[in-house]
Amino acid sequence: MIKGKRRFKKDVDHIMAAHEPPYMATLSIAHFNDFVRKVERAKSIEGFRFLHVLTPCVPGWRSESSRTMEIAKLAVETGMWTLFEAVKGESSLTYKPSTMLPVTDYLKLQGRFAHMTVDDVNALQRWLCMKWWVHYKDQVEAPPCKLYETERPVAHDGDPLHGV
């Protein structure tokens, strides 16, 4: 039996940016100054504004509440969540990790990924690196993403409310 979604998620943020709203941005609770700046900017612009916020969900993501900020930060540092904004279709990164961390750092803290195999994790890492490069190659000097080889599947301690 195949567990989990077998496709990569839709890139809702770039789909939205392609429609050239007056303002759209991605935000993370782990990057407070960036968060506040974007909310203030959105308030100052007339017309439709779209703010997409990453906030970990403890029961849904099966993670420990004490690790909420760590998970939110790792989402950005691993490339699972990109911080950028677009004004009338012109997008720009608002945070650039110097080197992306391995996606396993993010996955292992959440029970919702316990079913993933080494091949699944490697495919996700390749997809994240490619997605980053396609969208942001003109805004970074070199790709910040490395392809990491994993040695084992993402482990899980058996508790449905915990990651590893």
N, C-alpha and C positions, 0 to 999 in steps of 0.2 A: 504494500500500500504506500502511495506517495503522500508524504505529510507536507503541509505548508503550500504556499503559493509558489508555482513553478515559473513565474515570470517576474521580471523586474518591474518596479513601480513606475507609474506614469510620472513624467516630469512636469507636474502641475504648475510649478513656479515659472518655468520657461514657456509653457503653454500660455499662461496668463500674461507674461511679459510680451509675448508675440502679438497680443491684442492691443498693445500700446496704451495701457491705462495711464492717467496722469501720474500715478505713483503706485508701485508695488514693491514689497520687500519681504525677505525672509528674516526671521528673528529667532534667537535662542535665549532661554532664561539664563544660560551660563555666561552670556556675554552682555552684561548689564548695561554698560555704557553705550554699546552699539544698539541695544534694544531701546533705550530711552531716546537716543538721537533719532532713530527711525520713527518712533511714535510721534515725537515732536515735529519731525519733517512732514509726516502724513497729515498731522493736524493743520499744518500751514498751507497745504495744497488744496485747491478747490477741485471738486469732482470726485469721481470714483477712486477709492484707495483700497488696495488689497494688501493685508499684512498676514503672512503665514508664519505662525509661531510654533516652534518645537518645544513641547513641554512633555517630558516622560510621564507615562501613565503607570503607576506602580502595580495595580492589579492586572491591567491588560498586558503589560510588558513582562509581568512576573519578575519583578525586581524588588530589591530592598529599598525602602523609602529613604534610608540614610545615604543612598548612592545616587539620588535623583540628579544632583548638580554634576556629579562625576560623569554620569551617563550623557547628560545634555552636552557637556564639554567634549566628551569622546565622540559624540555624533558629528561634531564640527571637525575635530582633529583627525578623524578617520575618513572624512569625505562623505559620510552618510547624509550629512546636512551641510549645505553651503550657504554662507551668509553673503547675500548680495542685494542690490536694489536696482530698480529700473524706473527711470523717469521718461515718460512718453516713448517707451520702447528701447531707450539707451540704457543697457545694463552695465553695472560695474561691481566687482567684488568689494566687500567691505571688510573682509578678513581673509588673509591668506596664510594657511599653515606653512611653515618653512619646509617641513616634510610631513606628509601624512603618516599617521600611525597605522599599524596593521588593523584591518577591520575586525579581527578577532578580539582586540582590546574592547571594542564596543559590544560585540555579540555575546561574549562570555558572561556579561553581567546581567543578561536577560534570559529568563526561562523560555520565552517565546521562540528562541532560536536553537533550542536544545536538539532539535531533530536534524539540524544541518550536518552534512557530511563534509569531509575535507574537500571533495570536488565542488560542492555547493559554495563553500567559503572561498575557494580559489576563483570560482566563476564570478562571485560577487566582487572580490577584490579587483579582478581584471575590468569588470564593468565600471566600477567606481573610478579607476584610473583613466579609462577611456572617456567616460563622461566628463571628468574634470578637464582633461586635455581638450576635448572638443569645444566645451563652452568657454574656457578661460585661457587658452594658449596665448592669446594676444595680450593678456594682462599679467603673465608671470614669465620670468626669465627662463626657467627650466621646469619641467613637470615636477611638482612636489610629491608625486605619488610613486612609490616603489611597489613592485610586485613581490609580495611576501609569500613564501611557501609555508603552509601549515603542516605540522607533523601529525596532528590528530584532530578528530572532530571536536567541535565545541562541546565541552563537557557540561554536565548538569548534575546537581547534587540530589535530585529526586524530589525536592520540595517544589510544588507547583508555583510557589510565590517567590522563588529565588532564581537567580542566574547561577553561575558557577560558585 
